[in-house]
């Protein structure tokens, strides 16, 4: 191998729509599409060639293997101080925020434009989830905990809840698989959660030597709008 050829062991989990899998195979998702674009950008701009070797692992195991150098790269990570001890985060983040939205049954309630429009309705929220302070702290909103997003949306479809609030891309993905929920609508009220998502490499990986080029390639994908265009393809129209 030349100095600019790298075999890259990439940890992934089943975390749709960012990472989807079948068995041990990484079958798709937003992160895979962005990684594919990053590989092309590095080849085109810097003559750096990455051969991707996916490895499925739960998040905690993926992080442990990154720490030991048994993995080179992981997508979809939050930047945290303890992780920065053994990870180099590729800058900028590929997602600067995530949208929190509400899906509702238009036969049961009107569009929501202000938080106060939720008063008097039963709003589902995944058990233990934090949405945004104005929603979380308003005791006038009747919040009903559910066993996850899929369960909450199913209750709205069955008319047992009026609406459900959660992460936009996750709900769009779930609803794309539910043929009996096509009548649900997304409210005008959208909250941008400033939770950035990153690609990161192990500090023990040979990829550290091309971190500046990785940063530059990611910056190009973000500034060109390429990543935003990919995100839009995962949103429910």
C-alpha positions in Angstrom: 0.0 0.0 0.0 1.2 3.5 -0.7 1.2 6.2 2.0 -2.1 7.5 0.8 -4.0 4.2 0.8 -5.8 3.3 4.0 -8.0 0.4 5.1 -10.5 2.0 7.4 -12.4 -0.1 10.0 -15.6 1.7 10.6 -17.9 0.9 13.5 -21.6 1.1 12.9 -24.8 0.2 14.7 -28.5 -0.2 13.7 -29.6 3.4 14.3 -32.0 4.4 11.5 -32.2 6.6 9.6 -28.5 7.4 10.2 -27.3 3.8 10.1 -29.4 0.9 8.8 -28.3 -2.8 8.8 -29.3 -6.3 8.0 -27.6 -8.9 10.1 -23.9 -7.8 10.2 -24.1 -5.8 7.0 -24.2 -2.0 6.9 -27.0 -1.6 4.3 -27.5 2.2 4.2 -28.6 5.3 6.0 -27.6 8.9 6.0 -24.2 8.3 7.6 -23.2 5.7 5.0 -24.2 8.1 2.1 -22.1 10.9 3.7 -19.1 8.6 4.2 -19.3 7.5 0.6 -19.2 11.2 -0.5 -16.3 11.8 1.9 -14.4 9.0 0.3 -15.0 10.4 -3.2 -14.0 13.9 -2.1 -10.7 12.7 -0.6 -9.8 10.8 -3.7 -10.7 13.7 -6.0 -9.0 16.5 -4.0 -6.1 14.8 -2.3 -5.5 11.4 -4.0 -6.2 9.7 -0.7 -7.9 6.3 -1.1 -10.0 4.8 1.7 -11.1 1.2 1.6 -14.0 1.0 4.0 -14.3 -2.2 6.2 -17.6 -1.9 8.2 -17.9 -3.6 11.6 -21.2 -3.8 13.5 -21.0 -3.1 17.2 -23.1 -1.5 20.0 -22.1 2.1 20.7 -20.2 1.3 23.9 -18.2 -1.5 22.3 -17.5 0.7 19.3 -16.1 3.4 21.6 -14.0 0.9 23.5 -12.5 -0.4 20.2 -11.8 3.1 19.0 -10.0 3.7 22.3 -7.9 0.6 21.8 -7.2 1.3 18.1 -9.2 -1.7 17.0 -11.5 0.6 15.0 -10.4 3.6 12.9 -13.6 5.6 12.5 -17.1 6.0 13.8 -20.0 8.2 12.5 -22.8 9.8 14.4 -21.0 10.8 17.6 -21.5 13.6 20.0 -18.4 15.5 21.0 -17.8 15.0 24.7 -14.7 15.8 26.8 -13.9 12.2 27.8 -14.2 11.1 24.2 -11.7 13.8 23.1 -9.0 12.0 25.1 -8.9 9.2 22.5 -10.8 10.5 19.5 -10.0 13.2 16.9 -13.3 14.7 15.8 -13.5 15.6 12.1 -14.5 19.3 11.8 -17.0 20.7 11.0 -19.8 18.5 12.3 -21.8 16.9 9.5 -25.0 17.9 11.3 -25.0 21.1 13.3 -28.5 20.4 14.8 -31.4 18.1 14.9 -35.0 19.2 14.5 -37.6 18.4 17.1 -41.1 18.3 15.5 -44.7 17.2 16.3 -46.8 14.8 14.3 -50.5 15.1 14.8 -53.8 13.8 13.4 -55.5 16.7 11.6 -58.9 15.2 12.3 -58.3 15.6 16.0 -56.4 18.9 16.3 -55.3 21.9 14.3 -51.7 22.9 13.3 -49.5 23.9 16.1 -47.7 27.2 15.7 -47.0 28.1 19.3 -46.3 26.0 22.4 -49.6 27.1 24.0 -51.5 25.6 21.1 -50.7 22.2 22.7 -52.8 22.9 25.8 -55.7 20.6 26.2 -54.3 17.8 24.0 -52.6 14.5 24.9 -49.0 14.7 23.6 -46.9 11.6 23.5 -43.2 11.7 24.2 -40.7 8.9 24.5 -40.1 7.9 28.1 -37.0 9.7 29.5 -36.6 11.9 26.4 -35.7 15.6 26.7 -37.2 17.7 23.9 -36.6 21.4 24.5 -36.8 23.4 27.7 -40.0 25.3 26.9 -41.8 22.0 26.3 -40.1 20.0 29.0 -40.8 22.5 31.7 -44.4 23.5 30.8 -46.6 21.7 33.3 -49.7 22.8 31.4 -49.0 20.4 28.5 -50.5 16.9 29.1 -47.5 14.7 28.3 -47.9 10.9 28.0 -44.7 8.8 28.2 -44.5 6.1 25.6 -42.1 3.1 25.1 -40.2 4.8 22.3 -40.9 6.8 19.2 -42.4 3.9 17.2 -44.9 3.1 20.0 -45.9 6.7 20.4 -46.6 7.2 16.7 -48.6 4.0 16.6 -50.8 5.4 19.5 -51.4 8.6 17.5 -52.4 6.5 14.4 -54.8 4.5 16.6 -56.3 7.8 17.9 -55.2 7.0 21.5 -53.0 10.1 21.5 -53.5 13.5 19.8 -49.9 14.0 18.8 -46.3 12.9 19.3 -43.2 15.0 19.7 -39.7 13.7 18.8 -36.7 13.9 16.4 -37.8 14.7 12.9 -35.6 12.3 10.9 -36.4 9.4 13.2 -40.2 9.9 13.0 -40.0 10.5 9.2 -38.2 7.2 8.8 -40.7 5.3 11.0 -43.7 6.8 9.3 -42.3 5.9 5.9 -42.7 2.3 7.0 -46.3 2.6 8.3 -48.8 2.6 5.5 -51.8 3.2 7.9 -50.3 6.5 9.1 -50.2 8.5 6.0 -52.8 10.9 7.3 -50.5 12.3 10.1 -49.2 15.8 9.5 -46.1 17.7 10.8 -46.8 20.9 12.7 -45.4 24.3 11.8 -43.7 24.4 15.2 -40.1 23.2 14.8 -37.3 23.4 17.4 -33.7 23.2 16.3 -31.8 21.3 19.0 -28.2 22.4 18.9 -26.8 18.9 19.2 -24.0 18.5 16.7 -23.2 15.1 15.1 -19.6 14.2 14.1 -17.4 11.7 12.4 -14.5 10.9 14.6 -11.3 8.8 14.2 -9.2 7.0 16.8 -6.1 8.8 17.8 -4.3 5.4 17.4 -5.4 5.2 13.8 -3.1 5.9 10.8 -5.8 8.2 9.6 -4.5 10.8 12.1 -1.9 11.8 9.6 -4.5 12.9 7.1 -6.8 14.6 9.6 -6.4 18.1 8.0 -7.5 16.6 4.7 -10.5 14.9 6.3 -11.5 18.2 7.9 -11.2 20.0 4.5 -13.2 17.3 2.7 -16.0 17.4 5.3 -15.9 21.2 5.2 -16.5 21.1 1.5 -19.4 18.7 1.8 -21.0 20.9 4.4 -20.5 24.3 2.7 -21.5 23.0 -0.8 -24.9 22.0 0.6 -24.3 18.3 -0.3 -25.1 17.0 3.2 -28.2 19.2 3.5 -29.4 17.7 0.2 -28.9 14.2 1.5 -30.7 15.0 4.7 -33.7 16.3 2.8 -34.0 12.9 1.0 -34.8 11.3 4.4 -37.5 13.8 5.3 -41.2 12.8 4.9 -42.8 15.0 2.2 
